[in-house]
Amino acid sequence: MRTGLIFTRRSILLFLRDKATVFFSFLSTIILIALYFLFIGKTYADGMSEGMGEFLSSDAIYAMVYIQMIVGVLVLNSLSLSIGAFATIAHDFESRRIDSFLLTPIRPAELLISYFSGGYIISFVLNMFTWLLSIGIIGVAFGYWVSIGAILAVSAVLLFSSMVSCSLMLLFTALVKSSAALGTFSGVAGTFFGFLCGIYMPFELLGKGVEAVGSVLPLSHLTIWLKQIVLGDAFVALNIAEPFQEAMLVNFSAQNIGLAGLDIPLIGMLGYTAAIALVCLIIAGRLISRKLGA
């Protein structure tokens, strides 16, 4: 157990010491926030102002636009941070350092768990930091403060989101041959999943084909879940009339989309997400165990 904790700590420190890896792990976040500030956020706000300008202030509208954007960012963060953290695995195999580790008292299974634990801790802790910082910025800028209940609910979902993302990315790490491939994927993952999961633009604008593809991806349903939490909180705090709530859920891609056209409740889709993550984790574990000679 003690040896496993040492290796977990090693994975975390190696990630944090590599400033380039940390930066590129947040690159999706930086791009998305820049896009929102440059034009996407204004487009959303202008559209909402036309129908709700009489009932809501400009600050309230922008607060909702940015709070739903932030939770989408958190989902992308959980993915990109996992990729960055698991670069350690690829580096260890490339440098043959892994052979030296196997000469220590640590067992292959324990080493695998330490890699996963390090990635999970990095993904969740840095995501929580981003979440709390975002709450403060939106509160100061627009005067809207997320309720304690919503903060805790989002934090609980982030625990699940990090678990799912780490499972998916551990499988990808087990399949690729080099850390360069991980870096390349990390660079395009944010844009790719940002559109397919309805984070950059609503599914209503992207079309049914994109929505059908997005419905297969676990991250889409995590994004919808988070958006429903924060928007539900905003509806109550800002006293949004019920007729407007449905339209806003559609505009923000916060409505359940089922699975490839099948009308499955969100709870069912979250179960699907958990099942996909479990399968990926099992396959990844077996592939890496074979590389370790276990």
C-alpha positions as a printed Julia matrix, in Angstrom:
294×3 Matrix{Float64}:
   0.0    0.0     0.0
   2.76   2.45    0.94
   4.63   1.73   -2.3
   1.45   2.34   -4.3
   0.96   5.71   -2.6
   4.54   6.68   -3.42
   3.99   5.89   -7.1
   0.68   7.78   -7.1
   2.43  10.8    -5.62
   5.17  10.45   -8.25
   2.6   10.56  -11.09
   1.02  13.72   -9.69
   4.33  15.52   -9.16
   5.63  14.62  -12.63
   2.5   16.1   -14.18
   2.62  19.3   -12.13
   6.35  19.82  -12.79
   5.85  19.62  -16.56
   4.52  23.11  -17.25
   4.0   22.41  -20.95
   1.8   19.39  -20.21
  -0.24  21.36  -17.68
  -0.71  24.2   -20.18
  -1.82  21.94  -23.03
  -4.17  20.1   -20.66
  -5.97  23.42  -20.16
  -5.75  24.4   -23.84
  -9.34  23.3   -24.57
 -10.53  25.43  -21.68
  -8.6   28.46  -22.92
  -9.91  28.06  -26.49
 -13.52  27.65  -25.38
 -13.44  30.62  -23.03
 -11.83  32.75  -25.76
 -14.52  31.74  -28.25
 -17.27  32.62  -25.78
 -15.78  35.99  -24.97
 -15.15  36.8   -28.64
 -18.49  35.89  -30.17
 -20.37  32.78  -28.96
 -21.37  34.27  -25.6
 -22.59  37.49  -27.22
 -24.57  35.53  -29.82
 -26.31  33.57  -27.06
 -26.95  36.72  -24.98
 -28.32  38.72  -27.93
 -30.71  35.9   -28.81
 -31.94  35.66  -25.23
 -32.31  39.43  -24.93
 -34.74  39.48  -27.84
 -37.16  37.19  -26.05
 -36.39  37.85  -22.4
 -34.87  41.33  -22.3
 -37.99  42.67  -20.64
 -37.79  40.17  -17.8
 -34.06  39.76  -17.19
 -31.17  42.16  -16.87
 -28.15  41.9   -19.15
 -26.06  40.66  -16.19
 -28.54  37.86  -15.45
 -28.53  36.74  -19.09
 -24.74  36.71  -19.31
 -24.52  34.88  -15.98
 -26.62  32.02  -17.36
 -24.69  31.96  -20.62
 -21.35  31.66  -18.83
 -22.38  29.29  -16.03
 -23.64  26.7   -18.52
 -20.48  27.2   -20.57
 -18.26  26.64  -17.53
 -19.75  23.23  -16.72
 -19.13  22.19  -20.33
 -15.54  23.3   -19.86
 -15.3   21.15  -16.75
 -16.26  18.05  -18.74
 -13.59  18.81  -21.35
 -11.14  19.51  -18.51
 -11.72  16.1   -16.97
 -10.8   14.54  -20.31
  -7.77  16.67  -21.18
  -6.35  16.52  -17.66
  -6.62  12.73  -17.74
  -4.69  12.61  -21.02
  -1.97  14.85  -19.58
  -1.7   12.79  -16.42
  -1.45   9.49  -18.3
   1.41  10.76  -20.44
   3.52   9.5   -17.54
   2.55   5.93  -18.43
   3.65   6.37  -22.04
   6.93   8.0   -20.99
   7.66   5.16  -18.53
   7.15   2.52  -21.22
   9.15   4.45  -23.83
  12.12   4.98  -21.51
  11.93   1.38  -20.23
  11.72   2.83  -16.75
   8.82   0.49  -16.19
  11.24  -2.46  -16.13
  13.05  -0.92  -13.17
   9.77  -0.38  -11.33
   8.91  -4.06  -11.64
  12.11  -4.9    -9.75
  10.76  -3.0    -6.73
   8.29  -4.49   -4.2
   5.32  -3.0    -6.09
   3.07  -5.5    -7.88
   1.89  -4.84  -11.48
  -1.73  -4.44  -10.35
  -0.67  -1.98   -7.66
   1.36  -0.01  -10.2
  -1.63   0.16  -12.54
  -3.86   1.39   -9.72
  -1.31   4.04   -8.8
  -1.27   5.35  -12.38
  -5.06   5.52  -12.47
  -5.27   7.1    -9.02
  -2.76   9.78   -9.95
  -4.73  10.69  -13.08
  -8.01  10.67  -11.18
  -6.72  12.96   -8.42
  -5.22  15.38  -10.94
  -8.42  15.49  -13.0
 -10.76  16.0   -10.05
  -8.7   18.42   -7.93
  -7.77  20.78  -10.79
 -11.34  20.62  -12.08
 -12.66  21.58   -8.65
 -10.23  24.5    -8.55
 -11.53  25.65  -11.96
 -15.14  25.25  -10.8
 -14.73  27.25   -7.59
 -12.71  29.95   -9.33
 -15.39  30.27  -12.02
 -18.15  30.63   -9.43
 -16.27  33.51   -7.84
 -15.59  35.27  -11.15
 -19.21  34.99  -12.33
 -20.48  36.12   -8.93
 -18.28  39.21   -8.87
 -18.81  40.06  -12.56
 -22.57  39.53  -12.83
 -23.89  39.42   -9.25
 -25.2   35.85   -9.59
 -23.97  33.38   -6.99
 -24.51  29.66   -7.45
 -26.31  28.09   -4.49
 -24.49  25.76   -2.08
 -26.73  22.9    -3.19
 -25.79  23.36   -6.85
 -22.1   23.7    -5.97
 -22.17  20.4    -4.09
 -24.21  18.68   -6.82
 -21.77  19.77   -9.54
 -18.84  18.69   -7.37
 -20.38  15.22   -7.0
 -20.86  14.96  -10.77
 -17.23  15.97  -11.26
 -16.19  12.97   -9.17
 -18.1   10.78  -11.61
 -16.91  12.73  -14.67
 -13.25  12.3   -13.68
 -13.8    8.58  -13.18
 -15.38   8.23  -16.64
 -12.74  10.35  -18.36
  -9.86   8.51  -16.69
 -11.33   5.16  -17.72
 -11.71   6.25  -21.35
  -8.26   7.81  -21.52
  -6.53   4.9   -19.78
  -7.8    2.68  -22.6
  -6.55   5.15  -25.21
  -3.19   5.28  -23.44
  -3.0    1.5   -23.47
  -3.66   1.41  -27.23
  -1.26   4.12  -28.45
   2.44   3.53  -28.99
   3.95   6.81  -27.82
   3.55   9.91  -25.72
   3.6   11.94  -28.96
   0.34  10.31  -30.0
  -1.17  11.25  -26.64
  -0.04  14.84  -27.11
  -1.55  15.01  -30.59
  -4.85  13.61  -29.39
  -4.9   16.03  -26.48
  -4.53  18.9   -28.93
  -7.58  17.96  -31.0
  -9.76  16.31  -28.35
 -11.15  19.57  -26.97
 -12.36  20.81  -30.36
 -13.64  17.38  -31.43
 -15.64  16.64  -28.28
 -16.58  20.29  -27.79
 -18.71  20.23  -30.93
 -19.97  16.64  -30.8
 -21.05  16.96  -27.15
 -22.98  20.22  -27.68
 -20.57  22.32  -25.61
 -19.5   24.86  -28.24
 -22.8   25.09  -30.1
 -26.33  23.73  -29.4
 -27.39  20.51  -31.11
 -30.33  22.45  -32.53
 -27.9   24.34  -34.79
 -25.57  21.42  -35.51
 -28.3   19.12  -36.8
 -29.75  15.71  -36.01
 -26.76  13.85  -37.41
 -24.34  15.47  -34.99
 -26.83  14.98  -32.16
 -27.09  11.25  -32.97
 -23.29  10.88  -32.94
 -23.03  12.97  -29.78
 -25.62  10.82  -28.03
 -23.26   7.83  -28.27
 -20.47   9.71  -26.46
 -20.54   9.46  -22.65
 -19.3   13.05  -22.23
 -22.48  14.4   -23.87
 -24.67  13.05  -21.09
 -22.34  14.3   -18.37
 -22.51  17.76  -19.95
 -26.32  17.65  -20.09
 -26.48  16.55  -16.47
 -24.26  19.4   -15.31
 -26.1   21.98  -17.41
 -29.44  20.89  -15.99
 -28.1   21.33  -12.46
 -26.72  24.86  -12.93
 -29.55  26.08  -15.15
 -32.14  24.69  -12.73
 -30.44  26.64   -9.98
 -30.37  29.8   -12.13
 -34.06  29.43  -13.02
 -34.98  29.51   -9.33
 -32.53  32.26   -8.33
 -33.47  34.53  -11.24
 -37.18  33.63  -11.15
 -37.34  32.46  -14.78
 -40.92  31.77  -15.91
 -41.61  28.12  -16.8
 -42.46  28.79  -20.5
 -38.97  30.23  -20.98
 -37.21  27.4   -19.17
 -37.93  24.78  -21.83
 -36.67  27.04  -24.63
 -33.49  27.81  -22.72
 -32.76  24.14  -22.08
 -33.01  23.53  -25.84
 -30.87  26.56  -26.71
 -28.15  25.47  -24.29
 -28.21  21.76  -25.33
 -29.34  20.86  -21.83
 -32.19  18.55  -22.8
 -31.77  14.79  -22.69
 -30.97  13.46  -26.18
 -31.33   9.74  -25.51
 -29.24   7.29  -27.53
 -29.11   7.47  -31.35
 -32.75   8.51  -31.63
 -34.01   6.25  -28.84
 -35.95   8.06  -26.12
 -34.05   6.9   -23.03
 -34.28   8.89  -19.75
 -31.18  10.73  -18.57
 -30.75   8.34  -15.65
 -30.6    5.5   -18.18
 -28.0    7.36  -20.22
 -25.91   7.93  -17.12
 -26.06   4.19  -16.49
 -24.92   3.7   -20.1
 -22.05   6.13  -19.44
 -20.98   4.21  -16.33
 -21.12   0.91  -18.22
 -18.95   2.26  -21.06
 -16.43   3.56  -18.52
 -16.31   0.2   -16.72
 -15.75  -1.74  -19.95
 -12.98   0.66  -21.0
 -11.33   0.36  -17.59
 -11.38  -3.44  -17.68
  -9.96  -3.61  -21.22
  -7.29  -1.0   -20.4
  -6.32  -2.89  -17.26
  -5.84  -6.11  -19.21
  -3.84  -4.45  -22.0
  -1.48  -2.66  -19.62
  -1.14  -5.77  -17.46
   0.04  -7.67  -20.52
   2.65  -4.98  -21.2
   3.76  -5.3   -17.6
   4.05  -9.04  -17.99
   1.43  -9.71  -15.29
